């Protein structure tokens, strides 16, 4: 029997594998969910990416799909691997694509003023920036955030706000929402731009995103 190509799915900051639950991907691929692991003290994003690769046995020729912060991590993994394809959803590929506001927050270390115990608490601001427009999405986001690990969230926010990558990632495709407020389209780009899509379009535009992904995956089935 021919070995299946592996697809490694990396969720967003504070999220888990449930972020991908509405995607309908070609069953011919072996799907592997890359769950977040505890960061070491003062660990760099480069070192963390290498540990994820080792723990989840991600190899050259595999496919990586990264959502939001998971996309940033996928870019870092490309520094150690040669994936067949890397797909970013609602994410960025270089530090230059961070919004000016995020860069300022990182430079002034304003994020350090937020108590760790508040990082995984539901917040009305989240509904706006994530583009929440239904009660179902609101409840889902609250559940995922409240179950997140504050230590990981604190670490991930810090490394994301200070991310300086400027290397070009080969064999990269980006799917981005027109109305993404976390990573505004005017600061980044999309090979596929989802009209009206928010940062959480993977939930409420899952059919459209699944269609694009399966089209991209045809060559690797």
C-alpha positions in Angstrom: 0.0 0.0 0.0 1.3 3.4 -0.9 2.3 5.5 2.1 0.0 8.5 2.7 1.4 12.0 2.6 1.2 13.6 6.1 -0.6 16.9 6.8 0.4 18.5 10.0 -2.2 21.0 11.4 -1.0 23.7 13.8 -3.7 25.7 15.6 -3.6 29.3 16.7 -2.5 31.0 19.9 -4.4 29.7 22.8 -6.4 27.4 20.6 -6.2 23.6 20.0 -7.2 21.0 17.3 -10.8 22.0 17.5 -9.9 25.0 15.4 -9.8 22.6 12.4 -12.9 20.6 13.2 -15.1 22.0 10.4 -12.5 21.5 7.6 -13.3 18.6 5.2 -9.9 17.5 3.8 -9.2 14.7 1.3 -9.2 11.5 3.4 -6.3 10.2 1.3 -4.0 12.3 3.5 -2.8 11.3 7.0 -3.7 14.2 9.3 -1.6 14.9 12.4 -2.6 17.6 14.9 0.4 19.4 16.4 -0.7 20.3 19.9 1.2 23.1 21.8 3.8 21.9 24.3 5.0 23.8 27.4 7.6 26.4 26.5 10.9 26.4 28.4 11.9 29.5 30.3 13.0 32.2 28.0 12.8 29.8 25.0 13.2 31.3 21.5 10.6 30.7 18.9 13.3 29.0 16.8 14.1 26.5 19.5 10.4 25.8 20.2 9.8 25.1 16.5 12.6 22.6 16.5 11.2 20.8 19.5 7.8 20.6 17.9 9.4 19.1 14.8 11.1 16.4 16.9 8.1 15.6 19.1 5.7 15.2 16.2 8.2 13.7 13.8 7.5 16.3 11.0 9.7 15.5 8.0 10.9 16.8 4.7 8.2 16.3 2.0 5.3 16.6 4.5 2.6 19.3 4.3 2.1 21.9 7.0 -1.0 23.9 7.5 -0.7 26.7 10.2 -3.5 28.8 11.5 -2.8 32.3 12.9 0.2 31.9 15.4 0.4 28.3 14.0 1.3 29.8 10.7 4.1 31.8 12.2 5.4 28.5 13.8 5.1 26.8 10.4 7.4 29.5 8.9 9.9 28.9 11.7 9.7 25.1 11.0 10.7 25.8 7.4 14.1 26.9 8.6 14.8 23.3 9.6 12.7 21.4 7.0 11.8 21.3 3.3 8.0 20.7 3.3 6.2 19.8 0.1 3.8 22.6 0.8 3.2 25.1 3.6 -0.2 26.8 3.9 -0.9 29.7 6.2 -4.5 30.6 7.1 -5.2 34.0 8.7 -1.5 34.4 9.4 1.7 36.2 8.3 5.0 35.0 6.9 7.4 37.8 8.0 7.7 40.2 10.9 7.1 43.1 8.5 3.5 42.0 8.2 2.7 42.7 11.9 0.5 45.7 12.3 2.0 49.0 13.6 0.0 48.7 16.8 1.4 45.2 17.5 4.9 46.3 16.8 4.5 49.3 19.2 3.0 47.1 21.9 6.0 44.7 21.6 8.6 47.5 21.5 7.1 49.1 24.7 6.4 45.7 26.3 2.8 46.8 27.1 1.7 43.2 26.9 3.7 42.5 30.0 1.3 44.7 32.0 -1.6 42.2 31.5 -1.7 39.7 34.5 -1.1 36.1 33.4 -4.4 35.0 35.1 -6.3 37.3 32.7 -4.8 35.8 29.5 -7.2 32.9 29.2 -10.4 34.7 30.3 -13.2 35.6 27.9 -13.1 39.2 26.9 -15.6 41.2 24.8 -12.6 42.7 22.9 -11.9 39.3 21.5 -15.3 39.1 19.8 -14.5 42.3 17.8 -10.9 41.5 16.8 -11.7 37.8 16.0 -14.8 38.8 13.9 -17.3 37.0 16.0 -20.8 37.4 14.5 -22.8 34.5 16.0 -23.6 33.1 19.4 -22.1 29.8 18.4 -18.7 31.3 17.5 -18.8 33.4 20.7 -19.4 30.3 22.9 -16.8 28.3 21.0 -14.1 31.0 21.3 -14.8 31.5 25.0 -14.5 27.8 25.6 -11.2 27.5 23.7 -9.7 30.6 25.4 -10.7 29.5 28.9 -9.1 26.1 28.4 -5.8 27.6 27.1 -2.6 27.4 29.1 -1.7 30.9 30.4 2.0 30.1 30.4 1.9 29.2 26.8 -0.3 32.2 25.8 2.0 34.6 27.7 5.1 33.2 25.9 3.4 33.1 22.5 2.2 36.7 22.7 5.7 37.8 23.6 7.5 36.0 20.8 4.9 37.0 18.2 5.1 40.7 19.0 8.9 40.6 18.8 9.0 38.3 15.7 11.6 39.6 13.2 11.7 36.9 10.5 12.4 38.3 7.1 13.3 35.1 5.3 11.3 34.0 2.3 9.5 30.7 2.8 9.6 28.4 -0.2 6.4 26.6 -1.5 4.2 28.8 0.6 0.5 29.6 0.0 -1.5 32.1 2.1 -5.3 32.2 2.6 -6.3 35.4 4.2 -9.6 37.1 5.2 -10.5 40.5 3.7 -11.7 41.7 7.2 -9.0 40.1 9.4 -8.5 42.6 12.3 -5.6 40.7 13.9 -3.4 40.7 10.7 -5.0 43.3 8.4 -4.8 42.5 4.7 -3.3 46.0 4.0 -0.2 44.9 6.0 0.1 41.4 4.5 -1.3 39.6 1.5 -3.2 36.5 0.4 -2.7 34.2 -2.5 -6.4 33.5 -1.9 -8.4 36.3 -0.3 -11.7 35.3 1.3 -14.1 38.1 0.7 -15.6 39.3 4.0 -13.5 36.7 5.9 -12.5 37.5 9.5 -9.6 36.1 11.5 -11.8 33.1 12.5 -13.0 32.4 8.9 -11.8 28.8 9.4 -15.1 28.3 11.3 -17.7 30.3 9.4 -16.1 29.9 6.0 -14.9 26.4 6.4 -16.6 25.0 3.2 -14.9 27.7 1.1 -11.5 27.1 2.8 -11.8 23.3 2.5 -12.4 23.7 -1.2 -9.3 25.8 -1.7 -7.2 23.4 0.4 -8.3 20.3 -1.4 -7.6 22.1 -4.7 -4.0 22.8 -3.5 -3.6 19.3 -2.2 -4.5 17.6 -5.5 -0.9 17.5 -6.6 0.2 15.6 -3.5 -2.6 13.0 -3.1 
